[in-house]
Amino acid sequence: MRDYGTTKDGQMIEAYTLRNAAGMEVKCISFGGILTSINVPDRQGRFANVALGFDSLAKYEAEHPYFGAITGRYANRIGGGIFSLDGMEYKLFKNDGDNSLHGGQVGFDKRIWRARESGGVVVEMQYRSPDGEEGYPGNLDVSVRYSLDEDNGLRIDYGAETDAPTVLNLTNHSYFNLMGEGEGTIYDHILTLNADHYTPTDANQIPTGEIAPVDGSPFDFRRPKTIGSGQRSAHRQIVMAQGYDHNFVLNRAGLAAGELGLAARVYEPRSGRFMEVWTNEPGVQFYAGNFLDATLVGTSGRLYRQSDGFALETQHFPDSPNKPQFPSTVLRPGERFESTTVYRFSTD
C-alpha cells in the first residue's frame, strides 16, 4: 500500500498493487475502488497497460466516464430516475438526461472505500451506503474483492447486505484496449459474445422491455467478428446509441445458479492478446467507447478518441426495477447479494 494523493476535501487515498509470479500487475485505489492499470504481456512477452485511465487523483475526481470504477448502487440506467418497491416510490438523482445512471450524482465510483490488502494478490474494498443515499432505501454494506491468480485471471467478487428492501446492481466499469492504453481504436479487436438475445433500447437508452434475437443484426457476435464491422452500422439501435452501448442476455442454459459461464472473448491480432470474461451475472453491457471525444488525456499522455476502448460490464439488466419481466434486482434483509466476474488474459 502507498499514498496515492489527497482529495479536494482533504481525505487520503491509498493505492495497491497486485502482482503474480507471471509478472501480471493490477493497480487499484481506494477512491471509487478504481482499477487504474492492468499490465499483461503480448505474444512476445512485452507488457503493456490494457486499461484506460489517468495518472493522477485529480483527474479521477474530475468528470470522466467511470474509468475502472465500481459502479452502484445501480449500475447502468434507471428510466425516469424513479422506481417503486413494495408500494413505495423512490426518486433518484437524474444525471443522464431523464435517467439515473450508475448510482446517481455521487455513486460508488466517487466514494472512498475502506481497503485491506492480503499477500500482494488480494485487495478487499468495503463501503457502507447509508439509507437514502442518492434516493435508495436501506443501509447497504458492500464488499468488492479483487484477486489475481497465477493464470493471469483478475477475479472480482461482489457481496452486499441490506437492512431494508432495496435494489442493487454492481459492476466494474473498466475500459480495455488490448493493443495497450492509448494505442488507437478497438475496431480491429475480434469479439465473441455468448448471447442469442439483447435488450433493445428507446431514444433515451432505456430498454423497451423486449428480449430481441441477435440473429441477422449487428448484435450477433456468436461467431467472432471485428467490433468495427458493426460500430458504424446504420441499424436503428446503433444509430440511436451512436455505436454499441447495449445489454446482451447471456446464454446460461445448463449452468447452476452462481456458476461461472463464459460471457465474452476478445482477441487483438497485432499483440496476440486474448481476454475472456467469465461471470454468473445474467447480462453484459457491451460499450464501444462511443462518447470518448478527445477531451481526456490518458495514462500514456495521449488523447482518448471515440472507440479507443471498450467495456464489458457484467450485470443485471438496465431498468430492471421498472421491468418486472427482467431478472429481479431486489435485495431484502436476511439475503446476501453475491456475484463474481473473472477477466482472464492470455496470448496466441
ABEGO torsion letter per residue (X at the ends): XBBAEBBAAGBBBBBBBBBBAAGBBBBBBABGGBBABBBBBBAAGBBBBABBEBABAAAAABBBAGBGBBBOABBEBBBGGBBBBGGBBBBBBBABEABBBGGEABBAAABBBBBBBBGGABBBBBBBBBBGBGGBBEBBBBBBBBBBBAAGBBBBBBBBBBABBBBBBBBBABBBBAAEBGAEBAAABBBBBBBABBBBBBAAGBBAGBBBBABGBAABAABBBBAAAAAABABAAAAAAGEBBBBBBBBABGBBBGBBBBABBBBBAAAGBBBBBBBABABBBBBAGAABAGABBBAAGBBBBBGABBBBBBBBBBGAAABAABBBABBBBGBBBBBBBBBBBBBX
